[in-house]
Amino acid sequence: MSSFKTKQVLPICTAIVLGLTAGAQPTDPPPSWAYPIAAADYKPPVDDGTLRRVAGSSATWTLTQLRDRFFAPDWHPEQHPRMPEVVAHGRKPDVFACGYCHRAEGTGGPENANIAGLPDAYIIQQMTDFKSGARKSAVRERSPVKNMTATARAATVDEITQAAAYFASIKPRKLITVVEAQEVPKSYIADSFYAPLPSDEKEAIAGRILEMPKDIEQFESRDTQSEFIAYVPPGSLVAGKALATTGSGGKVMPCVQCHGADLRGIGSVPGIAGRSPSYLMRQLYDMKHGARVGAASQLMKPILVKLTVSELTSIVAYAASLDP
């Protein structure tokens, strides 16, 4: 997308958004399913020294090595360009390896973000917002946000630029299967993400989204080929499509107006198709309630205050179901 077209798109979106009435400030609390925090007594698996492996790779690492925040395990180096040093190892003592949390190919997980293929200008702006405090979380005790903020503040302009260019160069892949369901597996919070209990017990979905790795050990090994399943409320895909494509008959500005007809982004406007619905929900809620106050967030807020948590849930379920 040319810079000319990018400059064309953003003013159009700005004019449309600023023409909307913001309405009353919302009072809805953060949806707990989108902001998982492990119980105080949660204990991660103990490293017994076993070398871990994943399908399609000859690499091996122990659990302790895989938990080193200054190391991005690269199970499939043949599938992506060479990682910059800041992505592969960070810079001690303050800059964690970008590929540790976001994985070597930027695929991330429900606890943080899949940043593969996002525009480099967008990634740079988000790091700038983390640095300045313009981007926070409505639930500030979550460790992923704390770690991201600390790393952003310590990173240099050159490090941020290199990491942004690298992740922007990687084509995103479809990693999420979205399933409408009345009942879902009973689960627990492992660190900052959901995992199924070791039983066949089920419970009502109760209006939430339950997103979890399909293979917990593969995901904890930080494999970029990890896939996820997201259970969403029945009817949410149809409702989400209506809101995203038409604004549900004109209730609000449709998502496609700025994010593109396929929701894959336009210019520096990020694509949201195929991204984690848990992550997307956190961002929409944070913008709606002022935890994210960057320039783009300010454009989003007048739209978001018109939408309920249920409607936002439908939107992110629909977006996640699309090919990125």
N, C-alpha and C positions, 0 to 999 in steps of 0.2 A: 504494500500500500504506500503510495507516494506521500511525502510530507504535505503536499498541496491538499490531497484528499483528507488527510488527518485534520488539517486546519479548517477544512470545510465542515467536517462532521461535528467537531466540538462546539463551535458557535451555534449550530443548528440545535443541538441538544440543550445548550445553555438557554437559548431563547425560549424553547418549549417549556423547559423545567421552570424557569423563573416566571413564566406566565401562569403557573398553577398556584392555587391557594394552598398554603401550608396546612391550615386547619389546626385543631387542638393538639397539644402535645400528648403523646400516648402515655399510658400508665401501666402497660403490661410488663410483667417481670421477665427477665431473661429465661428463655426456654431451657430448662436444665439439660435436656438431651443433647443440645448443641454445644454445651460448655462442660463436658465431663471432667471431673476431678476425682482422682482415686481416693478411696477411704483412707483415713489416717493409719489404719492397721494393715494396709496393703503392702505385701512384700514381693518384689519381683523375683523371678526364677533365679536360683543360685547357680553360679557357674561351677560345673563339676570338671572342667578342663576338657570336655569333649569338643572336638573340632566340628564345627557346623558346616554343612554343605547345602547348596540349593540346586535345583534342576537346571541343567544347561550350563553349568560353570564348574571349572576344575579348582577354583579357589577354596580355601578353608581358613576359618578364623574361630577363635574361642568367643564365648559370650562376652568375656571381659574386653577383648579387642573390639568387638562390635559395639560396645558401650562407651568407647573413647570418643569424646566430643571433638577431638582434633584429628579425626580419621573418618573418611567417607569410604566405607567398604565398596569396592568396585567389582561386583560379581560378573559383570558383562562389559568389559572395557572395549570390546570390538563393536559395540552398538552405539557409541557416541564419540564426539570429538574428545581430545585430551582435556582433562579438567585443569583449570587454572589452580595455582597453589592454594588460593583462599577457599576454593570449593573443595579441594582434596584434603587439606590439612588445617586450614584457617591460619591463625597467627597467635601463638601463645603470648601472654596468658589470657587475653580478653576476647579474641575473635574466634568463635567456634567454626569448624569446617562447615561451610554452607551445605555440603553434601551429606553431612551427618543427619541433620533433621529433614532436609528436603530430598535426601537420597542422591546418589551419584548422577541420576538423570533428571532430577527435579520433580520426580513423581510424588514425593511426600506421602501424606496419609491423612486420615480424618482429623488427626490431632493438630495438624498445622496447615500446609497448603501444597497443592500440586502447582508448581510454577513453570513447568516445562512449556515452552512455546509462548509464554506471555511476552508482550512487547518489552524490549530492553528499557525504553523510556518509562514505561509503567513501573517496572521493578525498581529502577533508580528512584522514582518519585516516592514509592512506598518506603524505601530505606531512608529517604530524606524525612518522610513524615514520622517514622519511628524515631529518628534522631531528635527531631524537634519536639516530639510529644504530641503531634497532631494525630497520630494513630495510636490508639490504646485499645483496651478491651473493656466491655461492660462488666466482665468478671475478671478482675485484675490479678487474682491469685493463681490463675492458670500458668503453669511453668513454661509452656511454649511461648507465650507472649513475653514473659519476663526475659527468657533467653534471647528472643529475637530483638527486643529493645536494647539489651546490653550489648549484643553483637553489633547492631546497627550503629550505636553510639561510638563504638571503638574502631569500626572499620574506616579505612581511608577512602577517598574518592576513587582512587585507582582500583582498589580492591572491589569496590561496589560496581564500578564500570565493567571490570573483567568478568565478575560473576553474572551480571545482568546479560552481557553479550553471550556468555556461554549458555545459560538456561534458555534464552530467547531462541537460540539456534537449534534447540532440540524439538522435534515434532512430537506433540502430545499424542498419547495412545488412549484408547478406550479401556479403562480399568475397572469401571463400576457397573454392576448389574443392579438395576432398580426393579424392585418387586412390590406390587401393591399387596397388602396382607392385612387381614383382620387380627390375626394372632402372629406373634413373633417369638423366637427363642428367648428364654430367660437369660439375662446377661449380667455381667459385672464390669466394673471399670478397671482395666489393667493400665496403670499409669494414667495416660490422658486419652485413652480410646476404649471402646466397648469390645468385649469378647464374650462368646457364648459360655454359659455354665456347662460343665461336663454332664449333661443330662438331656433328656428329650422334652423337658417341661416347656410349656408355652405360656404366654400371657398376652393380654390385649395390647394392641399397639397404642391405643389411647391418644390418637392425634399427633403422635411424635414421628420422628424418623429414627430408625435404629440402623446405624451404619457400622460395619465391622469387617475386618479382614476375612477372606475366605480360608486362609491358612495362617494361623496365629504365629507359628514358629518361623515361617518364611518371612512374615512381616517384621517380626522382632529381629530377624537377621538382616533387616534393612535391604531386602532384595527389591530392585526397581521393577521387577515383574510381578510383584504382589498385586492381587486383585481383591476387590471389595464387593460386598453385597449391601445394598441399602434398602431396607424394608420401609415402605411409605404408606400412608393411609389410603384406603380404597377411594377412588375418585380423584385423587390429587393430581394425577397426570393430565386428565382432561381439564380440570380447573386451572392447573398451572399453565397449560398451553394457551388457554383463553386469556389469562392475565398477561402472559409474556408476549403474545402475538397481536392481540387487539386491545389490551387493557381492560378485558372483560366487558366489551361493549362500550368503551369510553370512560370507564370509572377512573382509570389512571393512565398515564402515558405508558405504552407497552415497552417491554425490555428491548424488543427488536429495533426500536427507534434509534438507539445509540449503540447497542451491542451487535447489531447486524441481524439479517433475516434468519440466519442459522445459529445465532448467539455465539459465533466464533470470534467476535471482535471486529472492530474496524479501526485501522491505524493504531493509535496509542490507547484506544479503548479496549480493555481486556476481554478476551473470550471467556464465557462462563459455561459453555457447553461441555458436558462430561466432567466437570469439576466436582469435588466432594460436596454433597448437599449440607453436611454438618458445617464445613468451612464457610460455604456461601451463606448459610443462615446466620452464622456469627457476624459476618461482615454486614449483612443487611440490617441486623438488629443493632450493631454498633453504630452504623451510620444514622439509623433512625433515632437513636437516643443520644447522639453526640459524642460517643467514645472515639469515633473517627471523624475528624473535622477538616481533613484536607480539602482542596478545591473541588475535586470530583465528588467527594462525600457530601459537600454542601449542595451540589446539584441534585444528588439522589434524595436528600432528606425530604423535600416537599412531596415527593412521590410516595416515599415509604410511610410517612405519617398517616396516609390514607388507607394503609393496608393492615389487616389484623395478622397476628402470629399464624393463624390457620392459612391465610392467603399467602403469606411469605413461605410457609412450609410447602404449599402446592407449587409455587414458583421454583423453589430450589430443587424439588423432586423432579419437576419437568426438565429443568436445565441439566441436571445430573444424568438424566436418561438419554441425552443426545450424544452423538459422536462428536468428540472435540475437534 
